[in-house]
Amino acid sequence: MSRAEDHLAWPDQLEALIEDLSQFSRVVVISETGSTQDALARLNPEPGVVLVAGRQTGGRGRLGRRWADDEGAGLALSFAVKPSSAAHLCARAAVSISSAFTSLVADHGIRAGLKWPNDFLVLLDRPRKVAGILVEQVGDCMIVGIGVNVHSRCWPAELEDTACSLEDAGVKITRLEAITRLLRAWQKTASSSDDQLRAAFREADLLQGCRARFEEGGVLHEGVVTEIDPFTGVSLRTDTGVTLMRPDLARLQAWEGLC
């Protein structure tokens, strides 16, 4: 079976997987969709339903940014969960991604980790994004969307300097294996408190100690990141003291990614 058709074998294998994962109740696999977030929302799902697409043509990320998976080289999935704070779900998803893939990248001598608030990066010639997260509320559910670049591909011009895949970092796994690792990691974090998620996020964080520039409410702040907290924001040491950047307002503009 070609890589483009590998999703045809996913339904039975993923249904067997979730029999042992209490966080999930049903898996829906579709060949192609514009956005897994929108496709799942149209199902009016109960918590526990997972939707996975073989190919996603119009995925989106945080702040409306496009998530490219036109070639079906990555995984695009969304799942419905019980209502919770977006900050908690984003932190849990970020920790799950880091838990699923950081050790695989490290086996090839490459550092990987989290860039606040919701990106998983590998540090190659420069920081490159491998995975991202989008959390949205739809009706009585929250929907967590995760995209991971699994296989090497040709990137659009606007992404060729900032994106990469697990395969580009030396990790050769199938998309099904990547989905399996991710769902198992989400299950593992099910009982994590906010304090435990905070500690795990900080352990995987790439920003602390780096010089960075943020925009908050139209004001630019530049300094050294002294602490990351996925719930309260980023502490930045500037020339005038320490500033706490609020997670709902702050936007990372630039950072020294190989610090």
C-alpha positions in Angstrom: 0.0 0.0 0.0 1.4 3.4 -1.0 1.9 6.1 1.6 -0.9 8.1 0.0 -3.3 5.2 0.7 -2.0 4.1 4.1 -5.0 5.7 5.9 -7.2 3.0 4.4 -5.8 0.5 7.0 -6.3 2.9 9.9 -9.9 2.4 11.0 -9.6 -1.2 12.3 -6.1 -0.6 13.8 -7.2 2.6 15.6 -10.4 1.1 16.9 -8.3 -1.7 18.4 -6.0 0.9 19.9 -8.6 2.9 21.7 -10.1 -0.2 23.3 -7.3 0.2 25.9 -7.6 4.1 26.0 -10.4 5.3 28.3 -10.1 8.9 26.9 -11.4 7.8 23.5 -14.6 6.1 22.5 -14.8 6.2 18.7 -12.5 6.8 15.7 -13.6 8.4 12.4 -11.1 8.1 9.5 -11.7 10.1 6.4 -9.7 10.2 3.2 -9.6 14.0 2.8 -11.0 17.2 4.4 -10.4 20.9 4.4 -10.0 20.9 8.2 -10.3 18.1 10.7 -11.6 20.7 13.2 -14.5 21.6 11.0 -15.1 18.0 9.9 -15.4 16.9 13.5 -17.6 19.8 14.5 -20.1 18.9 11.8 -20.5 15.5 13.5 -21.8 17.2 16.7 -19.5 14.8 18.6 -19.6 13.5 22.1 -16.4 13.7 24.1 -14.1 10.9 23.2 -14.6 11.0 19.4 -11.4 11.2 17.3 -11.4 12.2 13.7 -8.3 11.6 11.5 -7.8 12.6 7.9 -5.5 11.0 5.3 -5.1 14.4 3.8 -6.0 17.9 5.0 -6.1 20.7 2.5 -7.2 23.7 4.5 -6.0 23.2 8.0 -5.5 26.1 10.3 -3.5 26.9 13.4 -3.5 29.5 16.1 -4.3 33.1 15.0 -5.8 31.8 11.8 -2.4 30.7 10.3 -2.6 28.0 7.7 -1.4 24.4 8.5 -0.1 22.8 5.4 -0.6 19.1 4.8 -1.6 19.1 1.1 0.6 16.1 0.3 -0.7 13.8 3.0 2.8 13.6 4.6 1.7 14.4 8.1 -1.0 13.6 10.6 -4.0 15.8 11.0 -6.4 14.8 13.8 -9.0 16.4 16.1 -10.8 15.0 19.1 -13.6 16.1 21.3 -13.2 16.5 25.0 -15.3 17.6 27.9 -15.3 21.4 28.6 -12.2 22.7 30.2 -10.0 25.8 30.0 -8.3 26.3 26.7 -5.0 26.9 28.6 -5.3 23.5 30.3 -6.0 21.7 27.1 -3.3 23.5 25.1 -0.7 22.7 27.8 -1.9 19.0 28.0 -1.7 18.7 24.2 1.8 20.3 24.1 3.1 18.0 26.9 1.5 15.0 25.0 3.3 15.9 21.8 6.6 16.4 23.6 6.2 13.1 25.4 5.4 11.3 22.2 8.2 12.6 20.0 11.1 14.3 21.9 12.9 11.0 22.8 12.7 9.8 19.2 14.4 13.0 18.0 16.9 12.9 20.8 18.0 9.4 19.7 19.4 11.2 16.6 21.3 13.7 18.6 18.9 16.5 17.9 17.3 18.7 20.5 13.5 19.2 20.4 11.0 20.8 22.7 8.2 23.3 23.1 8.0 26.9 22.0 5.3 28.7 24.1 2.4 28.5 23.7 1.7 25.7 21.3 4.5 24.6 19.0 6.8 21.6 19.0 10.1 22.4 17.4 13.4 20.7 16.5 16.6 22.6 16.5 18.5 21.9 13.2 20.2 24.7 11.3 17.6 26.9 13.0 14.4 26.2 15.0 11.9 24.4 12.8 8.3 23.6 13.5 7.2 20.0 13.5 3.8 20.1 15.2 1.1 22.6 16.3 -2.1 22.7 18.4 -5.5 24.4 18.0 -8.1 24.3 20.7 -11.7 25.5 20.0 -15.0 25.3 21.6 -17.9 23.9 19.6 -21.2 23.6 21.3 -20.9 21.7 24.6 -17.5 20.3 23.6 -13.9 21.5 23.3 -12.1 20.3 20.2 -8.4 19.7 20.3 -6.7 19.7 16.9 -3.1 18.5 16.4 -1.0 18.5 13.3 2.4 16.8 13.0 4.7 16.8 10.1 5.8 13.1 9.9 7.4 12.5 6.4 9.7 14.7 4.4 8.0 16.8 1.7 8.4 19.9 -0.4 7.4 23.0 1.6 5.6 26.1 0.3 8.0 29.0 -0.1 6.6 30.7 3.0 7.4 27.7 5.2 10.7 26.4 3.7 12.8 28.2 6.3 10.7 27.4 9.4 9.1 24.0 9.0 10.4 20.4 8.9 9.2 16.9 9.6 10.1 14.1 12.0 11.8 12.4 9.1 13.9 15.5 8.4 15.2 15.0 12.0 16.1 11.4 11.3 12.9 9.8 12.8 11.4 7.3 10.4 8.0 6.2 11.6 4.7 5.7 9.8 1.8 8.1 10.2 -0.2 5.4 12.0 2.7 4.9 14.5 2.8 8.7 15.1 -1.0 8.8 15.7 -0.6 5.8 18.1 2.1 7.5 20.1 0.2 10.7 20.3 -3.1 9.2 21.5 -1.3 7.1 24.1 0.5 10.2 25.3 -2.8 12.0 25.7 -4.1 9.1 27.7 -1.0 9.2 29.9 -1.6 12.9 30.7 -5.3 12.3 31.6 -4.7 12.5 35.4 -2.2 15.3 35.3 -3.0 18.3 37.4 -2.2 21.9 36.3 0.9 21.8 38.5 2.1 18.6 36.9 1.4 20.0 33.4 3.2 23.2 34.3 6.3 21.2 35.4 6.3 19.0 32.3 5.9 22.0 30.0 8.8 23.8 31.7 11.0 20.7 31.3 10.3 20.7 27.6 10.5 24.4 27.1 13.0 25.9 24.6 12.5 29.6 25.4 13.8 30.0 28.9 17.2 31.7 28.9 16.8 33.0 25.4 16.6 36.6 24.3 13.1 37.2 22.8 10.8 40.0 21.6 7.1 40.0 22.4 4.2 42.2 21.4 1.5 42.8 24.0 -1.4 45.1 23.4 0.5 47.0 20.8 3.6 47.4 23.0 6.9 45.7 22.2 9.0 44.1 25.0 12.4 42.7 24.5 14.6 40.8 27.0 15.6 37.4 28.3 13.0 34.8 29.1 13.3 33.9 32.8 10.3 31.6 33.2 7.6 29.9 31.2 4.2 29.1 32.7 1.6 27.8 30.2 -1.2 29.2 32.4 0.0 32.6 33.5 2.4 33.5 30.7 6.1 34.4 30.2 8.3 36.3 32.5 10.7 38.5 30.6 13.7 40.3 32.2 14.1 43.6 30.4 16.3 46.7 30.9 13.6 48.1 33.3 12.9 44.9 35.3 10.8 41.8 35.0 7.6 41.9 32.9 4.9 39.1 32.9 3.6 38.6 29.4 -0.1 37.5 29.6 -0.8 34.4 27.5 -4.1 35.8 26.1 -2.4 39.0 24.9 1.3 38.3 24.3 2.6 37.3 20.8 6.1 36.1 20.4 7.8 38.1 17.6 11.3 36.8 17.5 13.7 34.8 19.6 17.3 33.5 19.6 16.3 29.9 19.0 19.8 28.3 19.3 20.6 29.9 22.7 
